[in-house]
Amino acid sequence: MGKAAALCGGGGTRGLVSLLSAVPCLACQELPAMSAEPGGRGGGGPAGGPPAAAAPGSDTYKGWLFKWTNYLKGYQRRWFVLSNGLLSYYRSSATVRSDGSAWKRVKNAPAPVEKRGTQAEMAHTCRGTINLSTAHIDTEDSCNIVLSNGGRTYHLKANSEVERQRWVTALELAKAKAIRMRNNQSDDSGDEEPASQSDKSELHGTLKTLSSKLEDLSTCHELIAKHGAALQRSLSELENLKLPAESGEKIKAVNERATLFRITSNAMINACRDFLDLAETHSRKWQRALQYEREQRIRLEETIEQLAKQHNSLERACRGAPGLSSSTTGITSSAKGSVQSAKGEASDEDEETEYFDAMEDAPAFITVTADPKHHRRSGSNLSGASEGHPEDWNLEDSVFESSNQSSYNESTCKDLLPKKRRRTRIPDKPNYSLNLWSIMKNCIGKELSKIPMPVNFNEPLSMLQRLTEDLEYHELLDKAVKCESSTEQMCFVAAFSVSSYSTTVHRTAKPFNPLLGETYELDRLEEFGFRSLCEQVSHHPPAAAHHVYSKRGWTLWQEITIASKFRGKYLSIMPLGAIHLEFHSSGNHYVWRKVTSTVHNIIVGKLWIDQSGEIEIVNHKSKDKCQLKFTPYSYFSRDVPRKVTGVVTDADGKAHYVMSGTWDEKMECSKIVHSSHGSTSTEGKQKTVYQTLSPKVLWKKYPLPENAENMYFFSDLALTLNEPEDRVAPTDSRLRPDQRLMESGRWDEANVEKQRLEEKQRAVRRRREAEAVEALEEGKDYEGYIPLWFERKVDAVTGELICVYKGGYWEAKDKQDWSSCPDIF
């Protein structure tokens, strides 16, 4: 024991482990590592002997093995390298460094004949690698080894059973070590900054050293336990011998000391293991705390960057204010705009000039902000395609002024205060995980039309309610009634058409598909002066009819059919059908159609919605037009995201107003005082330079309510759409049970109820199809489903067949006579 103690004290625990490992009763051998690269057919090749041992402490194992390639070539001889839990193979052993990485042959070194040319270059490349931490190791016969990891399988063959056993043992040890390393690093996943790699490496190195020391202590413990047990057996045998009493007492005392020694060694190992567990626990806490601090720093940097951008925008807006603009002449400003258009992009030095992208189907144009005072003095000197009177912009009937000042003030955005208190919140959206496999499992063997989609993809509103949500900024139409000029009225109608998209920017969930015959009413006649009614008039294809009457002087109606196309990464939603708006006093009849909505990242990534296309609003009485362009989002574009631009023209094509803004925030309009033709663009189109007065804000989005992110990003109006009300029709969307259960957070029950309603609707459709077949056999005409509150007529303006309101609903509500309503719920 003196020598052992000396070795332990002089060489550390490694010396003690080496000494104790050499004891014959341990019955275990240290595996020699293959690090010496064989020359010719040396090493573990077909004609070579066992590989030479590696340097002490080396974790690399190398040698020749046969690998199955295909049925034509069979087993081929390959050089395998086992290092850091990875098994890689090469065609040649001369292309691998001592650390297992590939390297190219020295320029003047001779290459084997069969490795020259392309084959020699291919030999320098690693042909494949398999990770042992998740691999399965199996042996088929005396010389074969099978490695499988997911979809990759290696069939290997050794030269002898002894060599096969060496490889299997090395692979098992490397796999165990790789699994330990993976478990130790499982809590350190995520993106780390380069600056933290040194700290992380130091921490991992310390833990690795502690683990290594604990393994050494465990080895010592096992050896002490084994030798202690042998010592106790020997002492027990001595006690059984007939020895003098004094010798028996001494032997008994030695036996007790050996027992105490074993107990002490057990306690020491347990204490060391507890220490290592504590160190690992604290290391995870440190890593989490460090990661949290990094995330906080990134958020702070993003906030500072955002504040800097807002500050820059405020400075630009302040410098570009009408009161601060320089009084340059109109001709100079126009010439400057022409020069800028020739350059193709705006200069940051001219803070007064605004530029708009070219419209695809209309001439490109540029706007230049003019000084109203200057144009009062020199308005008679202006000449061009269209001239205006800037005095009208400042002295007109305060319609635009009221829009800019009071209409969009949060406290005075409504003309009348509501008489009924509406709800301001709904239950928070539950955090349910979506199991796609459970959905796919329920779809096996079913028709595509019968696949039940869970409510996880929905929001607790129906499509009829989403259609009604377009009326959130109805006061724009109330103000349009007061306009005396049809072109001014067109500006408000254009702003209203854009405002209907403001709620879609965060609303990625789909609304419930209405059942055939389902209705939805929104009676705000006393509060806001209008009442709205929607009805699902067709199921295949789905179509909804909408009618709104306002006692403040306008009526709106539409029939919308949704067409969609799935294009792999995104889904295009194309609303079909025209929207009609008529003002009672003037008789102006406006017609327009919606643009295409695109839902991106359908398969992978975060969903986001974009609007793109063009809206042409036509006043069929005065023939005024407004062409609005919704610019699609582009990562490489320098434009403002979600940008909308347009020009309002009269029947003669004379431009009066320029519209600009974004469909998720606000719309502005600028009065044109002069227009001229600029230079020709690179596409061959001639640009038009519009000189305008300062813009007026027509519409600005209301802020979302507090906690909106947990309430499906609903606006104030959307929160009230599904609020229970008395005296509504039994077919109203508020009474739909699956939608109500989802809003309450009971999604499992909502899924069951949704499936029941869909199956009930299918049964009604099958019965209607059977009636159609029966009528056809009898030679009778079958009308099919007839809408209850709407009827189909040919529109006198567009010539299209459209569902229009035929009356009777509000009278039935007053009488509470719903006998004609179908039982759909």
N, C-alpha and C positions, 0 to 999 in steps of 0.2 A: 504493500500500500504506500510505502514511502516513495517509490519511483512514480507511482501514479500521481501522488500529490505533487511531486516535483514537476512532472509534466504538465499537470493542470495549472499549476501556478506560473510556470514559465511560458507555456504556449497557448494558454486560454482554453476555452471549452472545446475548440476544434481538436486540440491535441488529446484531450480526455476522450472525446467521442471516437477519435481514430484508434486510441489504445483499446477502449472497451469494445470497439467493433471487431477487433482482431481476435477476440476470445472465441474459441471453437464452439462453445455452446450457443452462440448467437444464431448459428445456422442461416446466415444471410450473407450474400456477397455483394459488393459494390459493383455496379454495372460499368464495364469499360466503355468509354465514349469513343466513337469513330471520328477522329479529327484528322488523322494523317491521311492525306490524299494518296491513294494507291497509284502507282505508275503502271502503265500497260494494263495487265489484267490482275493487278493486286487488289487488296481490299476484299469486300464481300461480294465479288463478282463470281461468275461461273467457274473460273479457274483459280481464283484467289482465295487465300485463307481468311481467317477472321480479321477484322480491321484492328488497327493499332489503337491504343487508348489515347484519349485526349489529355490535354494538360489539366492539372488539378483545378477543380472549380468550374470546368467548362460544361455548359449546358447544351452543346451542339452534338448531334449524332449524325454520322454520314456513312454512306456506303452504296454499293450497287444492288439493285433489285430488278426483277423482271416485272414489267407492267403490261397488262392486257390493253391492246390498242383497238383492234377490230378483227373481224373474221378472216381478212386477207393476210394481215401481217402477224396476227396472233400476239404472243408475248414479245416485247422488245426490252432490251437492256437499257436502264435509265439510272442516272445518279441522283440519289435522294438525300436531302438535307433536312434534319429535324432540329429546329431552333425556335425558341420562344413560343412554344405551343403551336407552331405552324410546320407542316410537312410540305416541302417543295421538291420538285424534281426537274432535272435538266438532262439534256442529251449527252453532255460531256462534263467530266469532273473538273476540267481545267478552267471552266468558266465561273467557278464559285470561289469566293474568298473564304478565309478562315472564319469570318463571322457569318457566313451563310448567304451573303449578298452576291449578286451576279457581277462579273467584271469581264472586260474584253481581253483577249489574249495579247500578250506583248507583241509589238510589231515585228521583231526579228525572231520570235520564238517559232520553232518548227511546228507545223500543224499536221496531224495525221492525214493520210491520203484521203480517207473517206470523209473527212470533215471540211475539205476545202470548198471555196466558192460559197454558194448560197447555204449549203448545209452547215458550214462553219459559222456563218452569221446567225443561223437559226439556233445553233448550239449555245450561243451566248445568252439566249433568252430563257427566262424561267417559263417552263411549259405549263405549270399549274401549281396551285397551292390549295391546301385544305386545312381548315381550322379545327384543331383537335378538341377544343373546349366543348363543341356541340357535335362531335363526330361519334359514330358507333364503330367499335373495333370488334371484328369477328374473325375466327379461324375456320377454314373449311376442311383442310386436311393437314398433313404433316409439314407442308412447305408453303401453303397459301395463306394470305392475309387479305381481308376485305375491309375497306374503310368507306363509310358512307356518311355524308353530311347533307341533309336535305335532298336535292335532286342530283347531287354529284356522288359517284361511287368509283373507288379505285380498287381494281383487282390486282394484287401483287403476289409475286412468288419469290421465295428465297431459295438459295442454293442448297440449303440443308435444313434439317429440323432444328439443329442447334442455333443456326443463324436466324431462323424464323423466330425462335423463342427470344433471342436477344432483341430483335426488333419489336416484338410484341411487348416485352417488358419496358423498353424505352418509350414506346408509344403510350402505354398506360401511365407511366410516371409523368410524361410530358402533358398528358390530358389532365391528370389530377392537379398538376401545378397550374395549368392554364385555367382550370375551373376556380382554383383558389384566387388567382389574380383577378379574374372577372368578378367574383363576389366581392373582393376588397374594393374594386373600383366602381361598383354598381351605383353607389350614392354620389359619385363625382361626375355623372354624365351631364352633358350640356355644353354650350359654347363657352369657352374660357378665353380670356384675352391673353395675348402673348406675355404681357408683363407678369401674369400670375403663374406662369409655367414653372419658374424657379421655386416659388413657394410650394407649389403642388408637388414638384419632384422631391423637394426636401422632406415634405411631410410623408410622402409615400416611401421614401427611402428609410425614414425612421421607423415607420410601421413595418416595413419589410425586414429591417434588422431585428426589431423586437420579435417578429414572427419566427425568424431564423433562430434567435436565441431560445425561444420557447420550444421549438422543435428539438434543439440540442438538449434542452433540459428534459423534454419528454423521452428522448432516447436514453439519456442517463437514468431517468426514472425506471424505464423498462429494464435496463440492464441491472440496476440496483435491485429491483424487485425480483428479477430472475436469479441473480446470484445470492440475494438474501434468502429466497426460498430454498435454494440448494444448501446454503449454510445452515438454515433451520432444520432441514431434513437430516443433515450430517450430525448436528448437535442432538437431535432427537434420537438418532441411532446410537450415539455415544451414551445418552442417558439410559438407554435400554441395556447397555452392556453392564456387566458386573464389575464396577469400579469402586474404589474406596469412596467412603461417604464424602470426604473433602473434595475429591475430584468431581463427584456428582453435583455438589453445590456450586462449584465454579462453572461447570458446564451449564447449569440452569441459569446462573447469573448472565453468562454470555448470550444465552438464548433470549433472555428478556431484553438485553441491550440491542440485539439484532432486531427484535420486534419494535422497540422504540425508534431505532434508526429508520426502519421502513415507514413507520407512521409519520416521522418527521419529514422524510422525503416526499410523502404524499401531500402533506400540508404545504410544503414549499412549492410543489408543482401547481397545486390548486391556487395558491396565492399569485403565482406568476401568470396563470391563465386569467384570473380575475383582473389583474393589472392590464393585460393586453386587451381584454374586452372593454375595459374602461377607456383605454387610449383610443380604440377604434370608435367607440361611441362619441367621444369628444371630438375626434377628427371629423366625423360627419357633421356635428353641430357647427364646427368651425367652417367647414365647406359651405353649409347652408347660409350661415351668417355672411360669409364673404360673397356668395352669389347674390344674396339680397342687397348688399351694399352696392354691388356692380349694377344691378337692375335699377336701384334708386338713382345712381349716378347717370345712367342712360336716360331715364325719364326726365331728370333735371336738365340734361343737355338738350333733349327734344323740346322741353318747355321753353328753354331759353332761345332756341332757334325759332320756335313759333312766335315768341314775343318779338324777336328781332324782325321777323317778316311783317308782323302786324305794325310794328313801329315804322318800318320802311313804307308800308302802304299808307299809313296815316300821314306821313311826311309828304308823300306824292300827292295824296288827296288835298292836303292843305295848300301845297304849292299850286295845284291845279284848280283851286276855288275861283269862282267868277270874279269875286272882289279883288283877287290878287293877280288876275291875268293882265298881261300887258296890252295896251291899246294899240295893237298893230292894225294896219289897214286890212280890209277884207280881201283886196287884190293880192296883197303880200301873203296873207295867210293861205289863200287859195293856191298861190304859186308855190308856197312852201309845201303844201300838201301834195301838189303834183310832183315836186322834186322827191318828196319822201316816197310816193308811190312808185316812182321810177327805180328807187333803190331797192324796193321790195320789202322793207321792214322799217319799223318805227325807230327813231333815234331817241335815246333817253335824254338828250339835251333839250328837246322840245317838250316841256311838261304840259302844254296846253292842247296838244294834238292827240286825238284818239284814233285808232285804226281798227278796222273790222276786216275779217277774212272775206274772201270772195265767195259769193253764193254760186252753187253749181249751175242752176238753171236761170239765174238772173245775173245782170252785169255786176262785176265787182265794184265795191264802193269804198270810199274813205271819208271819214267825218273829221271836220276841223271845227273846234269850238271858237265861236266868234264873240266879240264884245258887244253887248246890247247897246251901250251908250253910243259907241261909234256908228253902229248901224242906224241909230235914230238920226244921226247927222248926215250920213252919206248913203242912205238907203236908195235914194233916187239914182245914184251912180251905179248901182248893181245891175248887171246884165248877165243873163245866162238862160239855161233851159227852164228853170223854175225860180221865181222870186217870191219872197214872203214878206210879211209885215211883222217885224219883231215886236212892235208895240202890242200886237194881239196876244203875244205870248205872256206879257206881263199884265195886261189890262183885261183879259178875257174873264168869263164868268166863273172865276175862282174854282173851277172843277179840278184842275190839276193842283192848285194850291192846297185845297182841302185834302187831296190825296196825299200830298207830300207832308202835310203838317199833322193832321189829326186822324186820318183814316187808319194809319198803321201804328198809331200810338197804342200800346198794349192796354192802357186803361180806358181808352175811348174808341176802340176798334169797332164796336157795335153801336148802331144808332139808338137802339132801345135796350134797356136793361132787362134781362130775362125775368119773367114773372115766376117761373118755376125753377127751383134750385136743382141743378143737374149734378150727377156724380162726377167726381174729379179723379177717381182711381178705381182700379179693378184688382183682384187678387194677383199677386206676383206670379210670374211664369215659373212653374216648377222646373228643377234641374234634373230632368229625366234623360238618361243616356239612351241612344237609339241603337238597337241591336239589328243590324242589317241582315244577319243570318236568319233571325227569327222571321223577318219579313219574307226572305227568299224561300224559307222552308214552307211557309203557308201558301206560296204561289205554285208549288210543284203540282202539275197535273191539272191546273185550272186555266180557264180561258182568260185572255188578257183583260177583257172587260169586267171580269169578276174578281180581279185581284184587289183586295181591300188595302188601301193606303192608310197608314196610321195617322192620327191627328198630330203626331210629332212634327209633321211637315207643314201644319196649318197654323193660322192665327184665328182667334175666336170671333171672326166676322165672316159673313157670307159675301159672295161676289156682288150681290145686290146692295149690300151696305157699303162695299168699297166703291161702287158706282155712285152712290149717294154722297160719298165723301168728297166728290168733286165740287160740292157746293160749299165747302168750307170758307171760301172767299167770295161769297155771293154778293157782298157789298160792292164789289167791282161793277157788277151789272146794275146795282142800284144807282151808282154814280154815273154809269154810262147813259142811263135814262135822261139825266139832266143835261147831257151834251147837246148843243144845237147843231154842231158840225158833225157830219157823218164820219169824217176822217178822225176827229177826236174820239168819237164813239168807238171807232175801230181799234184805237189804241187800248182802250179798256177791255174790249172783247179779246184782243190778243193777249193781254196780261192775264185775263181769266183763263184762257186756254192753256197757258203755261203753268198757272198756279196749281192745276190739278195734279201735276207730277211732283209737287214739293214733298208729299208724304211718302213717296216711294224710295227715297234715297237710303233709308235704313230698313225698310219693310221687305225683307227677303222671304218671309213665309208666305205661302199661298192661302187665299181665302177658301172657305168651304164652297164646293160646287152646289148651286141651288138645286133643289128638287123641282121637277116640272110642276108648275102651278104655284110655286112659292112666291110670296109677295113681301114687300117691305115698304112701310110708310114712314115718313119723317114730317110730322106736322109741326111747323114752327110759324104758323100764320100769325099768331098773336105776338110772338117774340121778334121774329125777323121778317115777317110779311110773306113767307112762301110756304108751300106744302108740296111734298114730293112723294111719288109712288113708283115703285119698281115691281115688275112681274117677270118670272122666268117663263117665256113663251115657247121655248123649244129646248129639247134635251139633246138631240142629235141632228145637226150640230147645236151646241149650247148657245142660246141667244137670250138676251134680257132686254126688255123694253122699259124706258124711263120717261117720266113726264113730271115737269115742275111748273107750277103756276105761282107767280108772285103778284100780290096786289099793288106792288110798287111799279108795275108797268112793264113786265117782261114774262115770256113763257119759253121754256126750254124743253126739248124732247129729243130722244135718240133711241136707236136700237143697235146694240153692240153684240157682235159675234167674235169670238176669240179663235184665232188660228195660230198654231205654234209649230215650230220646227226645231228639233233637237239636232245640234251640229257638233256633237262630241264634247267639246269643252264648254259650250254655252248653249242657252236655250233662248230662241227668239220668239217673242210674243207679239203678234200683229193683230190689233183690234180692227175689225172690219165694220163698216157702217158709218153713216154721217151723223153729225151733231147739228141740230137746228136750234137757232135762237132768234126770237122775234120780239121786237119792241112795240108795245101797243100803240103809243101815240104817233110815232113816226112811220111805223110800218116797215122799218128796216129788218130784213130777213138775212141772217148770217148763217153760213154753212161751212163746217170744217171737219176734218178727220184727224184721228189721233196718230202719233208716231209709233215707231217700233220700240218696244222695251226688250232689253237683252239682259238675261241673268247669267253672269259669268261664274266660272269655277264650279260647275255642276258636279264634277266627279271629285276633284281634289282642290283643296284650298278654301279660303273664306269667300262666301257668296257676296257678290256686289252687283248692283243694278245700274245700267246706263240707258239713256234715251237717245235715240238718233233718228235722223230723217228730217222731213220738211212738213210743215203745216201751211196750207194755203187757205186763208179765211176770205170768203167772198161775200160781199153784201149784194144780194141779187136784186135789190131795188135801185141802189145808186151805182152799182158795178165797181165800188171801191174794193181794193184787195190789200191783203197783208201777207207777205211771204216770210215765214219764220223758218230759220234753219237751226236744228239741234245738232251741234257739232259732237261727233262721237269722241270718246276719250281715247287719247293716244299717249303712250309713255314718252314719246319723243317730241310731242308738241309743246310749244312754248305758250300756248293759249291757256286761259283760265279753264279749269275743268268744268264740265256741264254748261258750257257756254251756249247762249241763244242770241241770235242776231236777226234783224229783219227790217223791212222798209214798208211803210204804208203809202200806197199810191191811190189816186182817184181813177175815174173811168177813162181819162185820157192818158194814163200812165205817168202823170206828174207826181213826183215824190213829195210828201208833206212831212212825214215823221220818220225818224230812225229809232228802232227798238233795240235794246241791248240789255244783257243781264245773264243770269243763270237760272236754270229751272228748279234749283233747290234753295234759292235764297231771295232773289228780288228781280224786278224788271223795271227798266227806266225807259223814258221816251224823250227824244230831243227833236225840237222843231227845226225844220230845214229852212234856212233863209236864202241860200244860194246853192246852186249846183253847177258843175262844169265837168267837162271830159278831161280825164287825166291821160297818163301814158298807157301804152299797151303792155299788158302783162306778158310773162313768159309763155302762157298758154295761148296767146293770141287774142285774148279778150281785152277790151278797152275798159279801163277803170273809170268810175265816176266819183268825183270828189264832192262830198256834201258838206257845206258850211252850216253848222247848226248852233243854236243857242245852248246854254247849259242844260243838262238833262234834269228831268223831274222824275221822282220815284213814284211809280204807279202802284206797285205791289211789293210787299215785303213779307217774308214768311214769319208766322208767329213762332215764338220759342216753344220747344217741347216742354211738357209738364215735368215736374220733379219726379225722379225715379222712372223715367220713361223707358230706360234700357231694360228694366225688369217687367215692363208692361207692354211688351211687343213693339216698343217705339210708337205707341199710339199718340195722336195729337189730342187736343182738348175735345174736338168734335168726335173723334173716333172713340174716345172713352165713353161717350154718351149714346153711341149708336145702338148698342146691344142692351141698354138699360131697360129693365122691364117696365112696360106701360100697360095701362088698362084700356079696354075698349078697342084694341086692335083686332084685325082679322085673325081667325084661327090658322091661317096659312102664313102668318108673319114670321120673319126670320128670328125674331126675339123668342119665339116659342119653340124653336128647334131644339130638341133635347140634347143631342150630341154636342152641339155648339155651346149650350149652356153648361154642360158638364165640363167641357174643356176649359171654359172661362173660370170655373170654380176650382180648377186644379185637379180634377178627378179624371185623369187621362185614360186610365184603363177602362173605366165605365164608359167614357166617351167613345172609345174604339169599338166596344161591343154595340153601343147604340147606333153608331155610324154604320156599322155593317148591317144592322137590322133595317135601318131606313133604306139603304141601297138595295137590299134584297127585296124589300117591299115595292120599291120603284120598278125593279126588274119584273116583278110579278105583274104589275099593272101594265107594263109595256108589252109583256107576252100576251096578256088578255086582249090588249088593243090590236096587236098583230093578228091574233086569231079572229077577232071581229072583222078586220080588214079582209082576211082570206075568205071568211064566210060571205061577206058582202060581195066580193068579187065572183064567187061561185054562183050567187043568186042574181048576178048582173046588176047590182045596185052600186050607187056611188057611196064611197066612204070618205067622210070629211077629215077624219083623224082628230087630233087634239085641237080644241078651239080655245084660245086664251079667254080668260074670264073678264078682264077689265080693259083689254086692248083689242083692236081689230086691224087687220091688214088692209092697207090702201096704197095706191100708187101716189107717190109724192109728186106734187105739181111742179116743184122746183127742180129736183134731181131726176125725176122719172123712175125712181127705184121703188120697189115694193117694201113698205116699212110698216111696222106696228105703231099705231097711234092710239092715244087714250080715247075711249068711247064714252067715258063718264059712268056714273053710278056708284063708284066706290065710297066717296065721302058721304053721299046720301045714305048708303047702306050702313055706314059707321054711325051716322046720327040716329038711325032707327035701330041699330044693333041687329040688323037682319043679315046674317051670314049663311043663310040656308043654301045659297048657290056655291059656297066654297067647297072644294074637294077635301077629302080626308087624306092628307099626305104625311102627317106625323104619327 
